[in-house]
Amino acid sequence: MIVALEEAKYKLQNLRPVIDELASALRIDELKEEIPKLESKTLEPGFWSDNEGSSKVLQQIKQYKDTVAGYEALSSRLDDAIALAELAIEENDEASVPDVEAELAAITAEEEKERVSVLLSGEYDRNNAIISFHPGAGGTEAQDWALMLYRMITRYCEKVGFKVKLTDWLDGDEAGIKSATIFVEGINAYGYLKSENGVHRLVRISPYDAAGRRHTSFASIEVMPEFDKLDDVIVREEDYDFIPFHSSGAGGQNVNKVSSAVRLVHHATGIVVTCQTERSQLQNKETAMKMLKSKLMEIKIRERLDTIEEIQGNKTNIEWGNQIRSYVFMPYTLVKDNRTGYETGNITAVMNGELDGFVNAYLKYISHPGEKDKN
């Protein structure tokens, strides 16, 4: 057992230069210098009169402090683990082996998580996210699959500390959903969740098939950033149809059973956005317009267009050949990402929001295109 302690100590000591290097990647020294500068801004006259500007500064201060605190806690934890291993070896304490090995595993996992966060360098990665869920063809089976994906994403958000706000919900015919849209608030929400954008494929014995046959279903998750500045996205009244309707669905007490819900249909692209969870029609329209402008901005950036007017509708079919990930419940259990090659057999954990492996593999993949995960 002493050999196990010596081996754990050796691995822990080898983590010290790795974690020191991580400090440089996270720009810890720069952040420590920047924090007091940002805090001094909060004391300037008129700072609090600019709600949007002050909110961004405060959010940045929190992000920097959290990054520094997280790194320092990790570094301190490593020192403590090395000391624990040395003490256990000195006292020939075999009972400490599980504790030392558990600390080694936890520190290694945390270092990996911190290192992955360095990959969130995209222009919009730190923004909030807008996520929509849509079933493919297949009726109840596909609608149920869309609901399962909705639960998977919301559970992941809860696990990592993101705030989720439901803005639209349309129940399925018998089960599941026909559509749903959520706002996800949190630092790097879009950066982490962009890995889920695309068509997801399910293979299982359908609970809605009396003959117990195996079915393949498809549903899509659309992920886009909530853009900070949408002033240059001009949407005129003649560019869209404004359709008020009665709210319904899973909003509970937050959904008013009057014509407060709104649907906007953009003529040029065919984009449809709906909001029904705000307290008034005006608020629902404002939220829906923000979603529409964000969708138009996302297309404009993706297609590198000069003006919004150049955007035309171009949707990926929710069907075979377009999937980014497959979820197999029968005859075996496997979730495999087609882009990165990352896979796991623990499908229950994945459906309960354990998506870190897929998210991390995707961030590494897009930073080194062509290299698939060696899971």
N, C-alpha and C positions, 0 to 999 in steps of 0.2 A: 504493500500500500504506500510505502514511502516513495517508491518509484513513481507512482501516480502523482504524488504531491510534487516531486521534483520536476516531472514533465509539465504539470500545470503551472508551476512557478516559472519554468523556462518560457512557456508560451505567453504568460502574462508579461514577463520582462520584455519579450519581443514586441509586445503591443505598445510599449512606451514610445519608440521612435515613430510608429505608425500614428499614434494619437498626437504626437508633437507635430507631425506633418499635417495632420487634420486641422490643427490650429491655423496653419498658414492658408489652407484651402478655404477655411471658413472666414478668413480675414479677421480673426479675433482681436488682434492689436489695433487694427483700423476701426473696428466697431467700438472698442473701448474709448477711442479718441473722439468718435463721432457722437456718441451718446450725450455727453455734456453739452456739445454744440447744439444738438437738437433740443435738449431740455432748456437751454437758454432762450430758444425761440418762443417757448411757451410763456415767457415773462415779458415779451415785447408787447407794446401797446397795440390793441386791435387784433391780437392773435385769436382771441375767442370769438370775435365777431364774424370771422370767416369759418363757418361750420365745416365746409368741405375740406378746406386747407388744414385747419387744426386737427380734424379727424385723421387725415393722412399722416401728419407729423406724429401724432400720438400713437398711431398704429405702427409707424416705423420705429419709434422708440421702443415699443413693446417687443417688436420682432427682434431688434438688435439685442435687447436685454435678455430675451429668451434664448437667443443663440449663444450668447456669452455664458449665461448661467448653465445651459445644457452642456456646453463643452467643459466648463470648470467642474461640474458635478461628475462628468465622465472621467476626467483626469484624476480627480480626488478618489473616485471609486476604484480606479486602477491601482493607485498607491496603497489604498486600504487592502485590496485583494492580495497584492504582493506581500504586504506585511503579514497578512493572515497565513499565507502559504509558508513564509519563512518561520513564523512562530510554530506552526503545526509540524514542520520538519524538525525544528529544534527540540520540540517536546515529544516527538514521535507520536503525534496525535492522529491515529488512523481515522477516528470518528469525524475529523474535519475534511476528509477527502470529498464527500458530496458537496459541502458548502463551497469549497475552493473551486471545484469543477463547475458548479452552478454559476458562480461569479464570473468565471472565465467565459462561459457561454453567453451570459447576459451582457458582459462588457463587449464581447466580439459583435453581438447583434446590434448593440447600441452604436458602436463605431461604424458599422455598416450603414445603419439608418442615417447617421449624421453625414456620412460621406455621400450617400445618395442625394441628400438635400442640396449638396453643392451642385448637382446636375440640374437643379431648377434655375436655369439661367435664361430661360426664354423671356421675351419681352413682356408677356402677359401671364407668366407662370404664377406670380404672387397674387393675381387677382382672384376675386370670387368667381364662382362658376354658375352657369345656367344649364340645367340638365333636363332633357326630355326623353320620355320612354314611349315607344310605339311598337305594337305587335305587327308581325308580318301576316301573310295570308295563312289561313288555317283556323279561323274562328276562335272558339273557346280555348282550345289548346294553346294557341299563340298568345291570346290575351292573358291567360294564366301565367305564361312564361314572362310576359312583360311585367306583370305584377311581382313575380319572383325576383326579377332583376332590379325593380324599384326597391324592394326590401333589402336586397344585397347591398346596393349602393348606399341607402340611408343608414344601414347598420354599420357600414364601413365609416361613414361620416361621423356617426356617433362615437365610434371607437377611437378615432383620431382627434376628436374634439371640434369638428366643424359644426356650425349651426345650420340646420335645414329648415327651409320655409316652403311649404306647399303653395303653389300659385294656381295650378290647374289640375283637375282630376275628372276623368270621364270613365264611369264604370263599364265593364264588359257586359255582354248580353246575358251570360249565365254566371260567369266568374271572371276574375282578372280585371284588366283595364283596357280601354281602347286608347287611352293616352294619359299622360301625367307629366307635369313640369314642376321642378323644384329650383329654388335659389339655394346655393351652398355658400355660406360665408365663413371665411377663415384664411389665415395667411397661407399662400401657396395652394389654395383649394383647386384652382384650375390646373396648376402644375402637376399635382398628384392625380387628379381625376381624368385628365385628358387621355390617359391610357385606356379608358373604358369606352371611348368614342368609336362607334361602329356597330356592325351586325353581330349578334351573339346567337349561337346555334345550340339547341337542346335536343338530346336523344334520350327518351325514357319510355316506359310503359305508361300510356296515358290513363289517368284516373277517370277520364271522361269517355273512355272506350269500353263498352260493356264486354267486348270480346277480348280485352286485355292485350291488344296489339301494341307494338312499339311504334312510336311516332317521332318524327323529326320536326321541330318547330324553330321559328326564327323571330327575333325581336331586335329592335335597334335602340341604342343609347346614343343620344346626341349631346355632346359636351362642348360648350363654348365659354369663353371668358366673359365676365361682366366688364365691359369697357368703362374706363373712368371718364373719358371725354367723348361724348357723342354729338357735340354741337355741330360738327361738320357733316353729319348725316342728316340731310334734309328730306323729310317725308311730307309731301303736301297732301292736303285732304283729298284731292282728286286721285292720289296715287294708291288709295286703299279703300276698302269697304269697311264701314263701322257697323257691327251687328250686335246689339244688346240682346241678352237672353236671360232666362231664369237660371240661377245657380243650382247646382246639384252635385251629388257625389260624396266624397269622403271628408269634406271640410268640417262636418259637424256644426258646432255653434258658430264657427268662423265663417260659414257660408250663409248669406242671407237669401231667403226664399222669395226674393223679388227680382225684378229685371235689372240687377246691379252688375251681373257678369257681362263681359264684353269679349267680342271676337274681332280681330283685325285681319283682313285678307289683302295682302299686297298684290297688286295687279301684275306687275312685271315679272315677279318671281314665283307667284303662287304660294308664297310663305303664309302660313296661318298661325297666328298666336292668340292665345286665350288666357284671360285672367278672371278668376271668380272668387278669390279669397279675401280681397280687401273689403273694407266696410262700405264703400260707396262706389257708384259707377265711375265717378271721376278718378278715384284712386286706382280702380281696376284698369281704366283706360291708360293712365299714366304708366302703370307697370307694364301693361301690354305693349305700349309704344316703346318703352325702354328695351323690352325683349326683341321687338321687331328691328329696332335700330341696331341692336347688338348682333342679330343674325345677319343683317345687311353688311355691317362692318366686318364681321368674320369672313363672309364671302369675298368682300372687296380685298381684304388682306390676303386671303388664301389664293385668290386668282390674280393678285397684283393689278387690280384695275385702277384706273385714274379717277373714275367717278362712280357714284352709286348707280347712275342711270345705265351703266354698261352691264349691270348684273342681270343674269337670266336664270330661271329656275333650272336646277340640275341635281336631281336626287338619286342616291344610290338605292337600288331595289333591295328590299329586305328579304333575301332569298339565298339559296345555295350558291356558293362561289364568291360571295361577298363577305363571309363571316371573318371576324378577327379572332374569335375564340370559340372553342367547342366544349360543351358540358355533356358528358355521357354518364347517365345514371344506370343504364342497363345495356349490355349484359355484364359490364364491369363499370367501375367508377373512375372517371378521369376528367380533369379540366386541363385543356392545353391551349396555349396562345399560339396562333399560327404565325405571328410576326416574330416573336422572340424565341419560340421553342420551349419556353418555361411551362412546366406541367406539375400537377399534383394529383394524387389519388384521393385526397381528403375533400371530397366535394361538399360535405356537410359544412365544414369550416368555411369554405369559400362562399357558400350561399348565406352564411351568417356574417359575412363582411370581412373575412380574413383575406384581404387582397394585397397585402404588403409585397408578397413575392412577385405578383404580376406587375404591380406598379413599379417596383424597383428594377425588375428585368426590363421593362419598357423604357424607363429613363436611361438605363445603360445602353440599350439598343439604339435609341435615337441619337445618343451622343457618339456612338461608334457604329454607324449603319453597316449592316452586313454581318455583324457578329451575333450569333444566336446564343442564348443562355445555355450553359452546360449543366443544367439541373439534372 
